[in-house]
Amino acid sequence: MEPAARQQQQQQPQPLAMDPINIVRLEEAVVSFYRSNSQNQAITHEWLTDAEASPQAWQFSWQLMQLGKSQEVQFFGAITLHSKLMKHWHEVPPENREELKQKILESIVRFAGGPKIVLNRLCISLGAYIVHMLSEWPGAIEEVINTFQNQRMPNVNADVQLWIMLEVLSAIPEEAQIIHSSVKRVTLRGEIGKRVPLVLQTVERYLKMQMNRVWDAEAYSNMNRAVKCVGTWIKNIGYSIEGCVSITAVLLEVVHKCYWPCIHAGDGCMTADENELAESCLKTMVNIIIQPDCHNYPKTAFVLIKMFLDSLADITKTEWKRENDNEDIIVHIYMLFVSSVERHSTLLLSGITSSDPELSILVHRIVQEILHCTDKPGIYPVEESCSTMALAFWYMLQDEVFAMQNEEHKHKCWEYIKPLYAHLTRILVRKSEQPDEKSLAKWNSDDLECFRCYRQDISDTFMYCYDVLNGYILEILAAMLDEAIIDMQRHPTHWTKLEAVIYSFQSVAEHFGGEESRQIPRLMRVLADIPYEKLNVKLLGTALETIGSYCNWLMENPAYIPPAINLLVRGLNSSMSAQATLGLKELCRDCQLQLKPYADPLLNACHASLNTGRMKNSDSVRLMFSIGKLMSLLQPEEIPKYLDIIVSPCFEELQAICQAESKTPAARIRTIFRLNMISTLFSSLNTDVDDESKALPIVQPVLLVMQRTMPIFKRIAELWVEEIDVLEAACSAMKHAIMNLRSSFQPMLQDLCLFIVASFQTRCCAPTLEISKTAIVMFFKDEGCKPLMQQLLREFIQHSFKLFENTPEQNFSNISDTMETFFGCLSQIVKKIPQVLEDKTIAYDRLVFYAQRGMTLPESGAIRNSIQFLAHFVLQSRNHPHVTEVVLATGEQTLYTAMMCVGYLTPRSQVDKFADILLAINKKYPAEMAVWMKTLMATPNFPTQLISDVDKTRYTSLIVKEKVNKRLLQQHLNEMAIKTRGLTEKFQ
């Protein structure tokens, strides 16, 4: 390897080295950190982090926790001690571990009176210590329980001792997940798992003792901590649900005592303490019932779910009302019900198919509870907050049924769930009702956004209802449509029911083609007859969206197109123009040929709407798609008229801006807006719409427009050279013209290339690279266009080289987006048009050099596309001797760069990507790959000094051996990256 190549290797991780830490300076830094602004905090934080990681931290952590220090200093001492125990246990000599335990315990006693944030961190530290010492101190957890439960700490009151015990116990399973230890994590969990029964018994005994007492604030706090402790152990360590029946019964009893007294004797509203404790109990029961292996115990799951229902169903019944005071507990009860059946879906289905009456009754009860959850009175999220959590269950239920292998059981389950989903459909229509004008006063913007997402979830759930009910869902919706119309006739201002039914029809539209002849025609007549001007404008918006959704049906039922057009045109001139332009776009896309008789009046309506100036820019841009589709239907001699009245104003405004050389923010916005309008028109205006039009030798209108306006595009590129979004809009217009017209674009190819080269000479940027790639991929294979495309490719590469050469090496991240686009385009060109590599004038070695440079950047896009280019380049290289020579000359350096990136330079999340280049080299150059890899990995301290020679040899062998399996190679690279970065302990 040449010396110059070695210079690419950047500074590798080095062991931390710090000067002796002055304790006074350290205290000042801590106080400064907690009391200064964010800018100063960032500087101080880096220094404190280094101090925290230093070996000296074992000493100064105790000094900082001395009595008399400020609370901030004491807290930093405590978190430093915890950090050392968590990450640097290997620094503690075995002979000092007993002394360390005593110091932690003494500190806990010293801080028993507060501050609690310091005491909490000391308890967590003791938890971390216990996890490390389980093999040497096997009775640690028992001792902690005995010490604090039996109040063996002098001068510390009983409640505080209980608090400390629960904090330590809660810390143990959490610390086992995160500490750096030489013991495998699965072994740690297994060892800690042996203590789960003791912890559950301890908490259960404590909770039972509290049941006959009056609870004050301290009792609520400690009971809540005890319940959360159980949840933490179950969640992080796990325990057979067979052993959880007893603690579950106690937790349900606690929930009862939190809820019913306030209902029977109080004001009917739970206190904050009661709510918090009940929620903790319910969350802990969720942790119990959803454990990974609990499906192996269906009998116990049955017992637990029955316990839930027997104990909690009366609460849900009592609180099944709008805007109830105890919504929080209901949310968590329903979460428990839903979690139970989602985790035990097999038990649920067996209850449908089995002859066991008890199991059948249980399944019926739990499903009815979830149905009631979905049907909670009120509008989500302001008047209720439960129903959303049930929606995922309805997807799961039908999915599980249709996935059943036994056809007899599947049919039985399907028959069972059909009436459920029919009922669910009616519920969902009601739940999708929008708030009316009177209710909106209680809603804020967050509530409205939450409701919008909720309605989308309901729309998805309608699809699952269709999967079960098929065409019957339209009969249900049609009946509800009739009910809504009758209701509106009685109460002319009640629009929300009708809007919800129309929205429901819209949700299932994609399932119905033109053959449906009963309910959809009825819907279309209703949509045409609604007196929208007398009702809330949201009803018109939903009707417009629904028209767009049924365009496939309209294509086969063109008799209903005229009323649909009338409705859409009405929408164009309303505040619902966004929905109208979307609906019209879908109609023009799906029913273009059917719109031929209406093209003229529709174009006039579109022109009139644009001229009002009331439309948002985005709606005007979208409308241009429909205009292009409609203009494509006209006779050739009619098209210029509409180009003149609709498109010419765009170019006139652009020309005026260019002539005035106005570069104000307003001019920029107008330029992008007009370019986007033109771009959208270019994407849809194509007169080759049917066989008849294709037979006529006419010039495409887009070509005529471009021939007249290319000077304006050039001027825009010159004027807005520094504004990437303007250039993107201009290039997008031409790209759409190319993609739409394809071979018909050839007459403008020369002008396009001149525009691109002129743009390159001013600035090499992503938009011009993209448009170049589009042209090259489209026209390179055409022999008549090939010379022009070869020259365009050379310009594409040469101007990119100029940018790279003029960029200082340390500033390459500033042009990473251009590198990403350049190599992304180039990899697509090489992949789709490998013939481009026949050109011997291209400096392929420099392409490889800059791709290697791109791989070393921190930006993921540049990394990905540089690798992809090199991989495609290598895979095609054997077909071209001059390219083969380049790969042989640069291959070792490419491997060197790739392994350096895998070793330490590239973010670990990006390491997977390097498998592509290694596989490509190994596929085409296996012998060279083996030699290069062995040479590189034999280099001392390469890629870092943190990986042993034995591991390097092993990974070299694994990488060289793997020629096909990308997933396996990615696994090897990730494992190697963990070792080279010194992260083995964290990921063991």
Order of alpha helices (4+ residues) and beta strands (2+ residues): alpha-alpha-alpha-alpha-alpha-alpha-alpha-alpha-alpha-alpha-alpha-alpha-alpha-alpha-alpha-alpha-alpha-alpha-alpha-alpha-alpha-alpha-alpha-alpha-alpha-alpha-alpha-alpha-alpha-alpha-alpha-alpha-alpha-alpha-alpha-alpha-alpha-alpha-alpha-alpha-alpha-alpha-alpha-alpha-alpha-alpha-alpha
